[in-house]
């Protein structure tokens, strides 16, 4: 292990605020039966961290599988409504297991059910952050899960990876949720525990020469394309691709990420001791709070398609987006909403807060800034998105 890598690993020992995500195949056997022994070992590890003064947030999958077991279902339901019902039944039972297990170790836990949209809306995201911070201050461990009984994002993703439904990929199996929570809380470490030892040079099942990658300097589009579809099991919705997406989001915003095997003994302690386990994605410099919100906010309200000249100015000269650089406007958004910045091919290059609503942007598209007054009857800004409200790059 190189000196540089040793330094990155040893920094994990200093992590104070830690978000731990347990995948379905860590919490259960084959997505259904609770892996009680494994889970109790992880609970004990996290309880010790909390008792040592560290702040711990747990993001746990497994509600659907638990609900299947309670309801006596042998096969994972194909019906979206039935999976939502399983989630509703299973979540309370899963939380009961955690409450009892942590309680026996003298640690208080709190259930927090979220949707991706809760972290996409600024006011709701601030409320979530306030709640979680107060719980941490009180010495509790918040236990989070996506609210599958009302939010179908994760359940629809399961259909997609099983070939039951087409459509664009979404964050799966709480990976994206845990990344957004980690960034929202300014966490030092996001620990993604799954059923594989980390990220490999190739799919281990297909290539016997594949080796684990101990550390990644970053996650790019090419790596995500290679990882697409890897290690998706029978009961979860996330794969390595989903975890790399989450890692890119969190690491770019100042949170280190470690993808590791949750079934390995004392994996939490070994990771924090700097052992060469899993795949580490070190953090980059943390962006200011406003830029972090723009980068990690949930579903965008619309998009501004820009010409090549405007894109060059945004990326190289760090300019604001002027009306003349806008080619077309997509969606229905209001002033202050998050919009994507795209090129003509549809590729997303960034996000920003719109200074004008969608209708006004359509009227301004391709026009000079000195025409704004005549076109709208008022002028709030010369730019449709100002530089301070732009985040370009991997968003």
Secondary structure, 3 states (H helix, E strand, C coil): CCHHHHHHHHHHHHCCEEEEEECHHHHEECCCEECHHHHHHHHHHHHHHHHCCCEEEEEECCHHHHHHHHHCCCCCCCCHHHHHHHHHHHHHHHHHHHHHHHHHCCCCEEEEEECHHHHCCHHHHHHHHHHHHHHHHCCCEEEEEECCCCCCHHHHHHHHHCCCCCCCCCCCCCHHHHHHHHHHCCCCEEEEEECCCCCECCCCCCCCCCCECCEECCCCHHHHHHHCCCCCCCCCCCCHHHHHHHHHHHHHCCCEEEEEECCCCCHHHHHHCCCCCCEEECCCCCCCHHHHHHHHCCCCCEEEEECHHHHHHHHHCCCCEEHHHEEEEEECCCCCCEEEEECCCCCEEEEEECCCCHHHHHHHCCCCHHHHHHHHCCCCCCEEECHHHEEECCC
